[in-house]
Amino acid sequence: MNEILHPQTRSPLVLPLAIGFVGGVSAVQQLPSLPGAWAFVLLSSAFGLAVYYKLRFPAAFAFGILWALAFAGIRLDQGLPTATERQTAVVEGVVRTIPQPVDHGFRFDFDIEQTLQPDDLSLPSRVRLSWYDRGVSPKAGERWQLRVKLKPPHGMLNPGSLDYEQWLFAQGIRAVGYVAKSPDNRRLDAGDNRYSFEIWRQALYDSLSATLNDEPAAGIIKALVMGVDDDITPIQWDVLRRTGTTHLVAISGSHIGLVAGFVFFVIRRMWSRLGIMRWSPPTVAAVCAFAAALFYSALADFAIPTQRAMIMIGIVMGAVIGQRHLNSFHVLATALLAVVLYDPLAVLSAGFWLSFTAVALILFAVSYRRGEISGWRAMMRVNWATSLGLAPLLLLFFQQVSIISPIANLFAVPVIGLLLIPVCLTGALLLPILPVAGEALLILASRLLEWTWPFLQWIAEQPVAQWTHAGPPFWTIPLALSGFVLLLSPKGIPARWLGLVLAVPAVTAQPDRPPQAGFLLTLLDVGQGLGVAVETSEHLMIFDTGARFGSRFDIGSAVIEPYLRHRGIERIDALIVSHGDNDHIGGAPSLLRRFVVGRTYTSVPEKLSEFSTETCKAEQSWEWDGVKFEMLAPIEKSERENDNSCVLKISGPGGSALLTGDIEKTGERLLVDRYGHLLASDILVVPHHGSKTSSSSAFLAAVKPRYALIPAGYLNRYGFPHRAVLQRYGDMNIPVLNTAETGALTVLVGNRKDDLKLESYRRENGRYWNAHSAAMAEWAETKNQVRRSELEDLSFLQ
């Protein structure tokens, strides 16, 4: 097919149109809220003028904004009405995705077709449900009647970590919830023809699960066949990330291209031998190759990389049939335009940018050169181009780059791409026809992975396997990409070494650190739990680590670790676990395994017995960079574990903060009796999430905080913070801020008296899809008002 793609053929129209349109769509995704009707009138006028004067790029840019605004407005209108929060409803619909096991149940997307009770309730067409009942077995494509309890999408919002609300919004999921226990829950039928492909995917998934039941590589094989990666273990994901080979286990454009190319080659040769002249061999091969690529993309549920590959393959195969010569970048630009026209929210995915950039780099690496390159030289050049060129984007999105990715991919691409995928696909297709042969091939694929996995594991364990760096400012990314493209340019281009200079800002940029004698306190949004990061100019302390939700998810790895990567921090100088409740200790093992930790203090050393710890107690203290850390409690052993919490005061010239864990009134009384006015602090992390058993009047009178920060979850089952507690803070004119409303809260305490700056991550970085982002725009004016908080139950959010 190489003869079809001629990079020398000029196609000046589609490239500026694609770049302008995608630029306009991307610009909308930066808005904190959507503008009113005036914006459509203004943009429509600008678009008309640009078209009239034949200004292609401005016209495409304006149209991109209009298209994205219209799409976003429609998607927002599909949301769950606020009045229906916490209300149960009986609905009828279809299980849209293959249910994935979670602790004590399943999670799946559900298409609501009809609301039975109450019949006047308007619900989104697609919701994400958790069903905590191992006694049921919902399947994709089945029609069910369910009693559900829904809420608007609301996720934890922190620097560096996943924006769960964004992900749900891009997937078209406008409510989340759980299936309530009820006799109303019943399977209606096995689905209809509209969901026949989902039924077939479910059957294939079940067959793969049964065949590979005890195989360690089962999750990877399911990912290669169907794009379902939920069964890949966290340890396997870690190896893949560190070696830069994650792209090989998801159905990506390279997989689709491999299948299409293989089918094209085989069918063309076979048809030539048959001698049927009614249709030419290239035409028949092109149709079959496109059909095979379409089928494989459908197995992956048409993920974004497969969309791009499908469009490109469709264009190329169309050119084969029509005997047309194409520009390779023209094909890529057309695919870019088509994908974003179909789904403007595709630009929110890191995979979108990585996928298209990788293809552009590959085309650039093998094009515009004298002579042909092939075989291992082509592979080396492509490997070098993608590893180097994608580094700025990997730093931007993940703050990690695999240093050994070129070596790992030289080994893994032939094994997984050229050998394993054909074996896996052939085995999966034979399962319903020749079960014995299909099972044998799948087991063979599993054995191949087992034999090759130790090599990847060994590479991943090398100290230089991965480079972690703080997320660079966005403006440095185009510079770095341009620099790496210059480095990859053909010999003869003058001053190629300047590409290194252009990359310097991205690879050297570091976030601002607190000044000497100052500190930065970040109360992370961890849902119903507590996690605090405190930075001085040279040191870092973590106070509590949030909860652990089953065997595959905890706050330490999901929130705190990404935050530390975002800040460019690789060492924890002190880790304090205030007490043994899951919502405070759950993420500690992950951090202790993944980071070098200087000292670990806890009131429950027996719960962290596999690690080296010290028991926290009153009068422990240390000083970092002009900032004093004093352990105020526990003072004496209490029967209530909450009152045994470690309590820490942090003091500097610019202000102070008091971290209280889950102490209740008894613990508060002991602190007041022992320290009195010495408890006074500018920042109080509210005891026990604002429960009615804490925040006594005597304690608040002693602390006299300028701000009270509550770590609580949205619509949590405990009702924290309690109304009476909020009233108490209000009566004392203490401003209260809740992470459920604000996202992560950062307090920068400077090195001069009363030098204090407080910011909300949801207010500063929230986008139009984020819950309460509009309300947070007025946060500065309302922060001195005590408001009833909205709280979160993570049990069905995750």
BAMIMAR-250237 format. One record per residue (C-alpha): x, y, z; residue in three letters. Coordinates in steps of 0.1 Angstrom, whole numbers, padded with zeros to 4 digits, always signed. Layout:
// residues N
XYZALA
...
END
This chain:
// residues 798
+0000+0000+0000MET
+0030+0023+0002ASN
+0026+0033-0034GLU
-0008+0048-0026ILE
+0007+0073-0001LEU
+0029+0100-0017HIS
+0040+0127+0008PRO
+0051+0148-0021GLN
+0015+0154-0032THR
+0004+0187-0020ARG
-0029+0191-0001SER
-0030+0227+0012PRO
-0067+0228+0021LEU
-0074+0201+0047VAL
-0045+0207+0070LEU
-0053+0243+0080PRO
-0090+0234+0082LEU
-0082+0205+0106ALA
-0058+0225+0127ILE
-0082+0255+0129GLY
-0112+0234+0137PHE
-0095+0213+0164VAL
-0080+0245+0178GLY
-0115+0261+0181GLY
-0129+0229+0197VAL
-0100+0227+0222SER
-0104+0264+0232ALA
-0140+0258+0244VAL
-0127+0230+0267GLN
-0108+0256+0287GLN
-0139+0276+0296LEU
-0150+0277+0333PRO
-0186+0281+0321SER
-0204+0283+0288LEU
-0213+0317+0275PRO
-0248+0329+0267GLY
-0266+0333+0233ALA
-0246+0364+0226TRP
-0215+0343+0220ALA
-0233+0323+0192PHE
-0244+0355+0175VAL
-0209+0370+0176LEU
-0192+0338+0165LEU
-0217+0332+0137SER
-0209+0366+0124SER
-0172+0360+0126ALA
-0176+0327+0108PHE
-0196+0343+0081GLY
-0171+0370+0075LEU
-0142+0345+0074ALA
-0160+0324+0049VAL
-0169+0355+0028TYR
-0132+0366+0027TYR
-0120+0330+0022LYS
-0100+0330+0054LEU
-0098+0292+0058ARG
-0081+0290+0092PHE
-0101+0317+0110PRO
-0133+0302+0095ALA
-0124+0267+0107ALA
-0115+0281+0141PHE
-0148+0299+0145ALA
-0167+0269+0133PHE
-0149+0247+0158GLY
-0159+0270+0187ILE
-0195+0270+0175LEU
-0196+0232+0171TRP
-0181+0226+0205ALA
-0204+0251+0223LEU
-0235+0235+0207ALA
-0223+0200+0216PHE
-0214+0209+0251ALA
-0247+0227+0257GLY
-0267+0197+0246ILE
-0246+0174+0268ARG
-0251+0196+0298LEU
-0288+0197+0292ASP
-0289+0159+0295GLN
-0278+0161+0331GLY
-0297+0150+0362LEU
-0320+0177+0376PRO
-0308+0188+0410THR
-0342+0181+0425ALA
-0338+0144+0419THR
-0306+0141+0440GLU
-0309+0111+0464ARG
-0343+0102+0450GLN
-0349+0066+0441THR
-0366+0057+0408ALA
-0377+0025+0391VAL
-0363+0025+0356VAL
-0363+0001+0326GLU
-0333-0001+0302GLY
-0304-0020+0289VAL
-0270-0029+0303VAL
-0247-0010+0278ARG
-0213-0023+0288THR
-0197-0055+0300ILE
-0202-0054+0338PRO
-0168-0053+0356GLN
-0164-0068+0390PRO
-0157-0045+0419VAL
-0155-0054+0456ASP
-0188-0069+0466HIS
-0205-0063+0432GLY
-0204-0050+0397PHE
-0201-0017+0378ARG
-0216-0010+0344PHE
-0232+0017+0321ASP
-0269+0015+0318PHE
-0291+0030+0290ASP
-0324+0042+0306ILE
-0353+0037+0281GLU
-0382+0044+0304GLN
-0388+0057+0340THR
-0416+0038+0356LEU
-0417+0054+0391GLN
-0422+0083+0394PRO
-0434+0085+0359ASP
-0429+0122+0356ASP
-0392+0121+0364LEU
-0367+0131+0337SER
-0335+0111+0339LEU
-0304+0111+0317PRO
-0303+0085+0289SER
-0270+0070+0301ARG
-0259+0064+0337VAL
-0232+0045+0355ARG
-0244+0021+0381LEU
-0228+0000+0408SER
-0247-0031+0421TRP
-0235-0045+0454TYR
-0250-0079+0451ASP
-0228-0109+0440ARG
-0260-0130+0437GLY
-0269-0113+0404VAL
-0252-0116+0371SER
-0261-0087+0347PRO
-0249-0091+0311LYS
-0243-0066+0284ALA
-0273-0062+0261GLY
-0298-0075+0286GLU
-0329-0055+0295ARG
-0335-0050+0332TRP
-0359-0032+0355GLN
-0340-0017+0384LEU
-0346+0005+0414ARG
-0318+0030+0414VAL
-0306+0059+0434LYS
-0288+0086+0413LEU
-0268+0117+0418LYS
-0250+0141+0395PRO
-0214+0132+0385PRO
-0191+0146+0412HIS
-0155+0135+0416GLY
-0125+0144+0436MET
-0107+0174+0421LEU
-0070+0177+0428ASN
-0038+0189+0410PRO
-0023+0162+0389GLY
-0050+0135+0393SER
-0078+0123+0371LEU
-0108+0147+0366ASP
-0135+0120+0371TYR
-0163+0145+0362GLU
-0145+0153+0329GLN
-0141+0116+0321TRP
-0178+0109+0327LEU
-0189+0140+0307PHE
-0168+0128+0277ALA
-0184+0094+0279GLN
-0219+0109+0279GLY
-0226+0096+0314ILE
-0247+0123+0331ARG
-0255+0106+0364ALA
-0239+0080+0387VAL
-0255+0058+0413GLY
-0263+0024+0426TYR
-0289-0003+0424VAL
-0310-0003+0456ALA
-0321-0036+0471LYS
-0357-0041+0459SER
-0381-0068+0446PRO
-0385-0044+0416ASP
-0350-0055+0403ASN
-0355-0082+0377ARG
-0342-0092+0343ARG
-0368-0086+0316LEU
-0352-0103+0286ASP
-0319-0109+0269ALA
-0320-0078+0248GLY
-0330-0072+0212ASP
-0313-0067+0178ASN
-0303-0031+0186ARG
-0279-0045+0212TYR
-0269-0077+0194SER
-0232-0067+0192PHE
-0231-0060+0229GLU
-0245-0094+0235ILE
-0219-0110+0213TRP
-0191-0090+0230ARG
-0204-0102+0264GLN
-0204-0139+0252ALA
-0169-0135+0239LEU
-0157-0120+0271TYR
-0173-0148+0291ASP
-0157-0174+0268SER
-0123-0157+0273LEU
-0128-0156+0311SER
-0137-0193+0312ALA
-0108-0203+0290THR
-0082-0182+0308LEU
-0096-0185+0343ASN
-0063-0193+0361ASP
-0039-0177+0336GLU
-0018-0147+0350PRO
-0019-0131+0316ALA
-0057-0133+0312ALA
-0062-0095+0316GLY
-0037-0086+0289ILE
-0051-0111+0264ILE
-0086-0097+0270LYS
-0072-0063+0264ALA
-0056-0074+0231LEU
-0087-0091+0219VAL
-0115-0067+0231MET
-0099-0036+0245GLY
-0112-0045+0280VAL
-0084-0037+0303ASP
-0101-0038+0337ASP
-0086-0073+0345ASP
-0050-0062+0341ILE
-0035-0062+0376THR
-0020-0030+0391PRO
+0014-0048+0391ILE
+0012-0055+0354GLN
+0001-0019+0347TRP
+0031-0007+0366ASP
+0055-0028+0345VAL
+0038-0016+0313LEU
+0039+0021+0323ARG
+0076+0019+0334ARG
+0086+0002+0301THR
+0065+0025+0279GLY
+0045-0004+0264THR
+0010+0004+0276THR
+0001+0011+0240HIS
+0007-0025+0230LEU
-0020-0039+0253VAL
-0048-0016+0243ALA
-0064-0019+0208ILE
-0047+0010+0192SER
-0042+0023+0157GLY
-0011+0001+0153SER
-0032-0030+0161HIS
-0059-0020+0136ILE
-0033-0012+0109GLY
-0016-0045+0115LEU
-0048-0065+0111VAL
-0058-0045+0080ALA
-0024-0048+0064GLY
-0022-0086+0071PHE
-0057-0092+0056VAL
-0049-0070+0026PHE
-0017-0090+0019PHE
-0033-0124+0023VAL
-0065-0117+0004ILE
-0046-0100-0025ARG
-0023-0130-0029ARG
-0052-0155-0026MET
-0074-0136-0051TRP
-0046-0134-0076SER
-0041-0172-0074ARG
-0079-0178-0079LEU
-0078-0158-0112GLY
-0113-0143-0108ILE
-0111-0112-0130MET
-0145-0096-0123ARG
-0130-0077-0094TRP
-0093-0069-0092SER
-0072-0084-0064PRO
-0064-0050-0049PRO
-0101-0040-0048THR
-0112-0072-0031VAL
-0083-0070-0007ALA
-0091-0034+0002ALA
-0128-0042+0010VAL
-0118-0072+0031CYS
-0091-0053+0049ALA
-0115-0025+0058PHE
-0141-0050+0070ALA
-0115-0067+0092ALA
-0104-0033+0106ALA
-0140-0023+0112LEU
-0147-0056+0131PHE
-0116-0053+0153TYR
-0125-0016+0161SER
-0160-0027+0171ALA
-0144-0052+0195LEU
-0128-0023+0212ALA
-0161-0004+0212ASP
-0147+0022+0188PHE
-0122+0038+0212ALA
-0106+0071+0200ILE
-0074+0055+0187PRO
-0094+0030+0167THR
-0117+0058+0153GLN
-0086+0075+0139ARG
-0072+0043+0125ALA
-0106+0033+0109MET
-0109+0066+0092ILE
-0074+0065+0079MET
-0077+0029+0067ILE
-0111+0038+0051GLY
-0095+0066+0031ILE
-0065+0045+0021VAL
-0086+0016+0010MET
-0109+0039-0009GLY
-0078+0052-0027ALA
-0068+0017-0035VAL
-0102+0010-0050ILE
-0103+0043-0069GLY
-0067+0040-0079GLN
-0059+0074-0064ARG
-0026+0087-0049HIS
-0028+0104-0015LEU
-0007+0126+0007ASN
-0001+0107+0040SER
-0005+0139+0060PHE
-0037+0147+0041HIS
-0051+0113+0053VAL
-0041+0121+0089LEU
-0056+0156+0088ALA
-0088+0142+0073THR
-0090+0116+0101ALA
-0083+0143+0127LEU
-0111+0164+0113LEU
-0136+0135+0111ALA
-0129+0123+0147VAL
-0135+0157+0162VAL
-0165+0164+0141LEU
-0180+0132+0153TYR
-0171+0138+0189ASP
-0157+0172+0199PRO
-0151+0159+0235LEU
-0124+0135+0221ALA
-0099+0164+0226VAL
-0103+0159+0264LEU
-0086+0125+0262SER
-0048+0122+0265ALA
-0051+0093+0242GLY
-0064+0116+0214PHE
-0033+0138+0215TRP
-0009+0109+0219LEU
-0024+0089+0192SER
-0025+0116+0165PHE
+0009+0130+0175THR
+0025+0095+0173ALA
+0012+0089+0138VAL
+0024+0124+0127ALA
+0058+0116+0141LEU
+0060+0082+0124ILE
+0050+0098+0090LEU
+0076+0125+0095PHE
+0103+0100+0104ALA
+0098+0079+0073VAL
+0089+0106+0048SER
+0107+0134+0030TYR
+0140+0114+0029ARG
+0162+0103+0001ARG
+0158+0066-0006GLY
+0137+0040+0011GLU
+0143+0027+0046ILE
+0129-0006+0056SER
+0133-0035+0080GLY
+0151-0029+0113TRP
+0163+0006+0103ARG
+0127+0018+0098ALA
+0117+0002+0131MET
+0146+0019+0149MET
+0138+0053+0133ARG
+0101+0050+0142VAL
+0109+0039+0177ASN
+0133+0068+0182TRP
+0109+0093+0168ALA
+0079+0083+0189THR
+0099+0079+0221SER
+0115+0113+0218LEU
+0086+0132+0202GLY
+0059+0120+0227LEU
+0080+0128+0258ALA
+0067+0164+0262PRO
+0031+0152+0260LEU
+0038+0124+0285LEU
+0053+0149+0309LEU
+0023+0172+0305LEU
-0004+0145+0310PHE
+0014+0120+0334PHE
+0046+0137+0346GLN
+0064+0105+0337GLN
+0085+0093+0308VAL
+0099+0058+0303SER
+0136+0062+0296ILE
+0139+0025+0286ILE
+0109+0026+0263SER
+0130+0024+0230PRO
+0147-0008+0243ILE
+0115-0023+0256ALA
+0096-0016+0225ASN
+0122-0031+0202LEU
+0116-0063+0221PHE
+0078-0060+0228ALA
+0066-0047+0194VAL
+0076-0078+0174PRO
+0065-0102+0202VAL
+0031-0086+0210ILE
+0023-0068+0178GLY
+0035-0094+0152LEU
+0031-0126+0171LEU
+0008-0124+0200LEU
-0021-0104+0184ILE
-0026-0128+0154PRO
-0026-0158+0178VAL
-0050-0141+0202CYS
-0074-0130+0175LEU
-0074-0163+0157THR
-0080-0182+0190GLY
-0109-0159+0200ALA
-0125-0163+0165LEU
-0122-0200+0167LEU
-0137-0204+0202LEU
-0174-0206+0190PRO
-0165-0227+0159ILE
-0137-0250+0170LEU
-0135-0246+0208PRO
-0106-0270+0213VAL
-0084-0252+0187ALA
-0094-0217+0200GLY
-0086-0227+0236GLU
-0053-0241+0225ALA
-0043-0209+0207LEU
-0053-0187+0237LEU
-0034-0208+0261ILE
-0004-0207+0237LEU
-0007-0168+0238ALA
-0008-0169+0275SER
+0023-0190+0277ARG
+0041-0167+0252LEU
+0033-0138+0275LEU
+0045-0157+0306GLU
+0078-0165+0288TRP
+0085-0129+0277THR
+0071-0111+0308TRP
+0102-0116+0330PRO
+0123-0096+0305PHE
+0099-0066+0307LEU
+0097-0070+0344GLN
+0135-0069+0347TRP
+0137-0038+0326ILE
+0110-0021+0346ALA
+0129-0028+0378GLU
+0160-0009+0366GLN
+0166+0024+0386PRO
+0167+0044+0354VAL
+0136+0029+0339ALA
+0114+0060+0344GLN
+0120+0097+0347TRP
+0095+0116+0368THR
+0093+0154+0365HIS
+0069+0181+0375ALA
+0042+0189+0349GLY
+0056+0216+0326PRO
+0037+0248+0318PRO
+0015+0244+0287PHE
+0034+0270+0267TRP
+0066+0249+0269THR
+0050+0219+0251ILE
+0047+0234+0215PRO
+0083+0246+0219LEU
+0095+0211+0229ALA
+0076+0194+0202LEU
+0090+0217+0176SER
+0125+0211+0190GLY
+0122+0173+0188PHE
+0108+0176+0152VAL
+0138+0196+0143LEU
+0161+0169+0158LEU
+0143+0143+0137LEU
+0147+0163+0105SER
+0167+0148+0077PRO
+0204+0154+0075LYS
+0213+0186+0058GLY
+0188+0207+0077ILE
+0210+0234+0094PRO
+0213+0238+0131ALA
+0193+0208+0141ARG
+0209+0209+0175TRP
+0188+0239+0183LEU
+0160+0215+0189GLY
+0176+0207+0222LEU
+0175+0243+0232VAL
+0137+0245+0224LEU
+0131+0215+0247ALA
+0150+0229+0277VAL
+0120+0249+0292PRO
+0098+0218+0293ALA
+0123+0195+0309VAL
+0137+0220+0334THR
+0105+0239+0345ALA
+0097+0234+0382GLN
+0067+0246+0402PRO
+0074+0275+0427ASP
+0084+0262+0461ARG
+0075+0280+0494PRO
+0099+0306+0505PRO
+0124+0300+0534GLN
+0104+0300+0567ALA
+0072+0296+0547GLY
+0051+0266+0539PHE
+0024+0254+0515LEU
-0005+0234+0530LEU
-0027+0215+0505THR
-0058+0199+0519LEU
-0065+0173+0492LEU
-0100+0165+0480ASP
-0101+0128+0489VAL
-0138+0124+0494GLY
-0148+0112+0528GLN
-0114+0111+0544GLY
-0083+0131+0551LEU
-0051+0137+0532GLY
-0028+0168+0537VAL
+0005+0177+0520ALA
+0027+0203+0537VAL
+0058+0216+0518GLU
+0086+0238+0531THR
+0113+0251+0508SER
+0132+0218+0510GLU
+0110+0192+0527HIS
+0076+0175+0524LEU
+0052+0160+0550MET
+0021+0140+0544ILE
-0006+0139+0571PHE
-0030+0110+0566ASP
-0035+0092+0533THR
-0073+0089+0526GLY
-0092+0056+0522ALA
-0087+0023+0505ARG
-0116+0012+0483PHE
-0110-0025+0478GLY
-0080-0042+0463SER
-0075-0020+0432ARG
-0080+0016+0444PHE
-0067+0037+0472ASP
-0062+0074+0477ILE
-0025+0071+0482GLY
-0019+0059+0446SER
-0049+0077+0430ALA
-0046+0112+0445VAL
-0016+0117+0467ILE
+0010+0101+0443GLU
-0002+0121+0413PRO
-0002+0153+0433TYR
+0034+0147+0443LEU
+0044+0139+0407ARG
+0026+0171+0397HIS
+0048+0190+0422ARG
+0079+0172+0411GLY
+0084+0156+0445ILE
+0101+0121+0448GLU
+0106+0118+0485ARG
+0084+0120+0516ILE
+0104+0133+0545ASP
+0077+0125+0571ALA
+0045+0106+0569LEU
+0020+0109+0597ILE
-0010+0085+0600VAL
-0032+0101+0627SER
-0051+0069+0636HIS
-0063+0036+0622GLY
-0096+0044+0605ASP
-0096+0034+0568ASN
-0103+0069+0556ASP
-0071+0081+0572HIS
-0047+0051+0569ILE
-0060+0034+0537GLY
-0035+0049+0512GLY
-0004+0046+0535ALA
+0009+0012+0523PRO
+0009+0024+0487SER
+0029+0055+0496LEU
+0053+0036+0518LEU
+0060+0011+0489ARG
+0063+0037+0461ARG
+0083+0065+0478PHE
+0114+0068+0499VAL
+0099+0079+0533VAL
+0122+0095+0559GLY
+0101+0089+0591ARG
+0067+0075+0597THR
+0047+0086+0628TYR
+0014+0069+0638THR
-0008+0062+0668SER
-0014+0027+0655VAL
+0020+0012+0647PRO
+0005-0023+0648GLU
-0016-0016+0617LYS
+0016-0007+0597LEU
+0037-0035+0612SER
+0054-0043+0579GLU
+0070-0009+0578PHE
+0093+0010+0601SER
+0073+0034+0622THR
+0074+0056+0654GLU
+0045+0061+0678THR
+0034+0097+0677CYS
+0030+0114+0711LYS
+0029+0149+0726ALA
+0061+0170+0728GLU
+0077+0155+0696GLN
+0089+0183+0674SER
+0113+0192+0646TRP
+0121+0222+0624GLU
+0125+0223+0586TRP
+0136+0254+0567ASP
+0125+0278+0595GLY
+0091+0261+0600VAL
+0083+0244+0633LYS
+0064+0211+0636PHE
+0050+0202+0670GLU
+0031+0171+0679MET
+0005+0181+0705LEU
-0014+0148+0709ALA
-0021+0121+0718PRO
-0016+0132+0754ILE
-0030+0101+0771GLU
-0045+0068+0760LYS
-0082+0070+0753SER
-0108+0042+0750GLU
-0120+0060+0718ARG
-0096+0055+0690GLU
-0106+0089+0674ASN
-0092+0107+0705ASP
-0059+0089+0701ASN
-0053+0108+0668SER
-0020+0124+0662CYS
-0025+0162+0664VAL
+0001+0184+0647LEU
+0007+0222+0648LYS
+0028+0238+0621ILE
+0041+0274+0627SER
+0061+0299+0608GLY
+0065+0337+0608PRO
+0036+0341+0583GLY
+0010+0320+0602GLY
+0002+0286+0616SER
-0020+0255+0609ALA
-0035+0229+0632LEU
-0041+0193+0619LEU
-0064+0174+0642THR
-0073+0140+0627GLY
-0105+0127+0641ASP
-0104+0139+0677ILE
-0137+0144+0694GLU
-0148+0165+0724LYS
-0127+0145+0749THR
-0096+0149+0729GLY
-0103+0186+0723GLU
-0108+0192+0761ARG
-0074+0176+0768LEU
-0058+0199+0743LEU
-0074+0230+0757VAL
-0065+0220+0793ASP
-0029+0214+0784ARG
-0022+0241+0758TYR
-0049+0268+0762GLY
-0042+0298+0740HIS
-0011+0281+0725LEU
-0036+0263+0703LEU
-0043+0295+0684ALA
-0038+0289+0646SER
-0047+0307+0614ASP
-0058+0275+0597ILE
-0078+0247+0613LEU
-0084+0214+0595VAL
-0117+0207+0612VAL
-0117+0177+0636PRO
-0136+0146+0625HIS
-0149+0161+0592HIS
-0173+0183+0610GLY
-0191+0157+0631SER
-0214+0167+0659LYS
-0191+0150+0684THR
-0163+0175+0677SER
-0156+0213+0672SER
-0167+0222+0708SER
-0171+0259+0716SER
-0142+0258+0741ALA
-0119+0243+0715PHE
-0128+0268+0688LEU
-0124+0297+0713ALA
-0089+0285+0720ALA
-0079+0280+0684VAL
-0095+0311+0670LYS
-0089+0301+0633PRO
-0090+0326+0605ARG
-0103+0298+0582TYR
-0118+0263+0590ALA
-0112+0237+0563LEU
-0135+0206+0562ILE
-0123+0174+0545PRO
-0156+0158+0536ALA
-0172+0139+0508GLY
-0201+0149+0486TYR
-0234+0135+0498LEU
-0216+0112+0523ASN
-0237+0088+0543ARG
-0227+0103+0576TYR
-0241+0137+0569GLY
-0208+0155+0576PHE
-0204+0183+0584PRO
-0233+0184+0608HIS
-0257+0214+0607ARG
-0252+0222+0643ALA
-0214+0223+0639VAL
-0217+0247+0609LEU
-0239+0269+0630GLN
-0213+0269+0657ARG
-0186+0281+0633TYR
-0210+0307+0619GLY
-0219+0321+0653ASP
-0181+0326+0659MET
-0177+0343+0625ASN
-0152+0316+0613ILE
-0153+0311+0575PRO
-0158+0275+0566VAL
-0147+0258+0533LEU
-0155+0222+0524ASN
-0134+0202+0499THR
-0167+0187+0486ALA
-0175+0221+0472GLU
-0140+0236+0466THR
-0119+0207+0455GLY
-0084+0207+0469ALA
-0076+0238+0491LEU
-0041+0253+0491THR
-0029+0277+0517VAL
+0004+0294+0510LEU
+0019+0308+0543VAL
+0047+0332+0536GLY
+0076+0343+0558ASN
+0061+0376+0570ARG
+0034+0381+0596LYS
-0001+0374+0583ASP
+0013+0365+0548ASP
-0014+0340+0538LEU
-0030+0331+0505LYS
-0059+0306+0502LEU
-0071+0291+0469GLU
-0097+0266+0458SER
-0086+0242+0430TYR
-0122+0239+0418ARG
-0126+0277+0415ARG
-0092+0283+0399GLU
-0092+0252+0375ASN
-0128+0240+0373GLY
-0143+0238+0338ARG
-0179+0240+0326TYR
-0185+0203+0331TRP
-0174+0204+0368ASN
-0201+0204+0394ALA
-0205+0237+0412HIS
-0179+0254+0389SER
-0203+0283+0382ALA
-0210+0287+0420ALA
-0172+0286+0427MET
-0168+0317+0404ALA
-0183+0337+0433GLU
-0164+0319+0460TRP
-0143+0349+0469ALA
-0174+0368+0478GLU
-0191+0340+0497THR
-0162+0323+0515LYS
-0171+0342+0547ASN
-0206+0327+0547GLN
-0213+0294+0563VAL
-0233+0273+0539ARG
-0248+0239+0541ARG
-0223+0216+0524SER
-0230+0190+0498GLU
-0212+0157+0505LEU
-0200+0127+0487GLU
-0204+0089+0491ASP
-0174+0074+0473LEU
-0188+0039+0478SER
-0205+0041+0445PHE
-0185+0069+0428LEU
-0155+0046+0424GLN
END
